[in-house]
Amino acid sequence: MRLASFFLAFVLSAVAGAAQAQVVTLNKGGFVLTYDCSIHSATRYEYTLTADTGSAARPSSFYKDPDLPAGCLGQTSTASYASIKSGYDRGHLVTSNHMDYDATYIRRANYMTNIVPQVSSFNQGIWVKAENVAECYRDIAPVDVYGGVVYGDAANDYFLASHGIPTPEFFWKTIITRDPNTGTAKAISWIIPNEANLGSLDNYLVTIADLEELLGASYVAINAPASLKNMLPATTWPQPAGCDLS
């Protein structure tokens, strides 16, 4: 579904306010973050998944990132966001389950550079469903995952004093893979508000071209042919039979 006009206007105004960004690239081995030092948050991520053979345990703790460059600050606390404002989780940009093939990478997924405030029901509901698309399709063919956040509305920035980070208004995710029978590339993308009670993922389907128009091609930074960038599935890809979500 195409975004409503008010949604478009909000995202565009939010992106326009990002001119003060101090941006660095953080290569975490299993994934890469684009990190804005000025707001103590990653704004984009990307990684590639192959067949799931991992079972490394997710750490029970969160950690400050020890590898930030000099002069680039991270969040000031690893404490739960819910301890400050009920109804928010420490939400992963790169889900830890996708990094369970390597004990080092799954630990890095719990660095606060990969964590942002997410509405709890968003984090545990619609966001998990989007993550599961990549988790299932990686066992069929390699999967490239891209995504990021959009900031803009100061009204919900509950964690500036406690953690030094604003609260995202929207999350976007793109998954690119290939049909195992034909070898044809296919893509699926969503842009989803950081809110409760959102319903089906299908309501937030967009194209890569839509994301580029909204957020800027240099920010989305997905190298793909026009045919792939304009691909809009009618529905979210179904979960394949036998998908192992562990």
N, C-alpha and C positions, 0 to 999 in steps of 0.2 A: 504494500500500500504506500502511495506517495504521502509525504509528510504534509500535515495541515499547514496552511499559510502562516499561522501564528508561530508554529514550531520552527519553520524556516527563518522567520524574522528574528526569533530569539537566538538561534544558533549563529546566524550571521553577525549579530551584534556582539555576541560573546567572543567570536573569533577575532573580530575587529579590535577587541581590547587586549590582544595578546602581543602587542608590538614591543612591550618592555621585556620580553622573555630573554633569559640568559640560559641558553640550551646547550647541553652536552649529551654525548652518546655513551651509554653504559652497556658494555658487552658482558653479559653474565654467562657466557658459554652456551647454555641451552636456549637463551633468548636475549634479545637486544631491546633496551629501553631508550627512548628519547626523553631526557629529563630536563625540566625547567627549574633551574636553581632558584629563580626569583620567587617561585610559589611552593618550593619544596615538594614537587610532585612530578612523576612521570606523566607525559601527555600522550605517548604513543608506544606501542610495543610490536614486535614481530618475532616469529620463530617458525620452525619447520618440524613437523611430527612424522615419524614413520611408525610401523606396526608396534603396538604396545607390548613390550616384553618386561616392563619394569614393575617393581614392587617396593621401592624404597619408601620408608615411612615418612609421612609428613611431620615436621617438627611441631611440637606443642607450643613453642614460643615464637615470638616475633623479634627481629633484630634490627638495630640500626645498621645501615650499610657502611662497612669499613673502607669501601673503595671509592667513595666520592672524591673528586679532585679538590685540591686546595681552593678555598674560597667558595665552594659550592656546598650549601648546607642541606641536611636532610630534615625530616620531621624531628621534633624535639622530644618526642615520647614514643614508646612502643605500647603504651597502655591502651586498653580497649576504648573505642569511641563511645560505646554504650555507657561507660562510666561517667561520661560527660553529658551525653544526650541519648536517652533511651530510644531504641529503634534503629540504631546504626551498627553496622558490622565493620570490622577491618577486612575490606574486600580486596581480593586479588585481581590485578590486571591479567597477568599470566597465571592461570590456575595451577596450583601446586601439583594436582594429579597428572597434568601433562608433563611434568618434570620428574616423575617417579622412576625414570630409567637411570637416574644418576643422583647419588646421595648429596653431592655438592650442589647440583642445580636445584634440587627440591628445597634445600636449605636457603639458597639465594632467592627463591620465590617467596620466602617469608621475610626477606629484607623489607624495611618500610619504604624503600624506593619503589617497590612493586605493590604497595598497599595504599588504598584511598578509602574515604568514607563512602559506604554504600548502604542505602536503606536495606534493612535486614530482609524483608520479604522479597526485594529485588535480588539481593545477593543469593538467597537460598531458593529462589524461584526461577524467574525468567532468565537470569544470567546463567544459572546452572544449565538450563535447557540449551542455551547457545553454546556453552562450553561442551556439552555432550555431543553436539553435532560433530565437532572436530574429533572428540574422543572416539566416536564410532567410525567415522569415515577414514581415520588414520590406518585402520586395519584392512582397508580395501585398497588404498593407494596413498602415497605420501600427501600430506596436507600442509599448506602454507597458511599461517594464521597471522592476521594483522588487526590492530585495534587501537583504541585510545579513548580519551575523555575530552569533554568540553566543559569549561568553566564559564561563569558569567554573572550569576545572581548572588549577590552578597547576603541576601536575606536568610539563606540556609548555611552560612559559614560558621557553624557552631564550634569548630575545632581549631580556630586560628590561635587562640590564647593557649590552649592545652597542647597542641601538636604542631602548630605553625602551618597548617594546610587548609585550603578552602575545600568546599564540598562540590563535587562534580554535578552538573545539571544533566548531562547525557553521556552515555557510553556507546561506542560503535565497535563493530567487529566485522571482519571480512574473512571468509574461508575460501581458499582456492584448492582444487584437487582435479583429478582426471577420472573419467569414466574408465573402469578397468577393461571393458570390452572393446571400446572404440578408441581409447586414448585421447578423447576430446576433453579439453579443459573446461571446467565449469566453476562458477563462483556464486557465492551467496553472501549478502551483507545485511546488517541491521543497524539502526541507530535508535537507542532506547532511552527514555527519560529515567532518571534515578528516582523512581517513585514506587509506591506500593500499588497493588491491585491493577496490574497492567494487562492481564489477559494473555492472548496468544502471541507468540513470536511473529506470526504472520502479519500482525498489525504494524510491524516496524520494519518490514522488508524494504530495502532500497537497493539501488545499483551502486557500483563503485563510482560511476560518473556522477551520481547524485552526491555522494560523499565529497568528491572533488569540488563540485559546485558549491557545496555548503561550507566546506572547511579549507579548501585550497588544495590543489594538486600536489604542491610541494610538501604539505603536511601529511596528506594521506599516503603519498609516496609508494604507490603500488605500480610496478612496471608490468603492464599487461596490454594486449591489443584492445582496440575499441570494441570488438565483438564481445570480449569478456567483460569489459567495463560497463557495457550496457545490458548485460544479462540480468534479468529480473525473474527469478522463479515464481511460479504462481503461489506456492506454499513453501514453508520451511521443509528442507529435505527430511524424509521420514527416517526413523531410526531403523537401521538394518537389522534383520533377524539375527539373533545371537550376539548382539553387541555387548561387550564386557565393559561396564563402566567403572570397574574397580581401579 
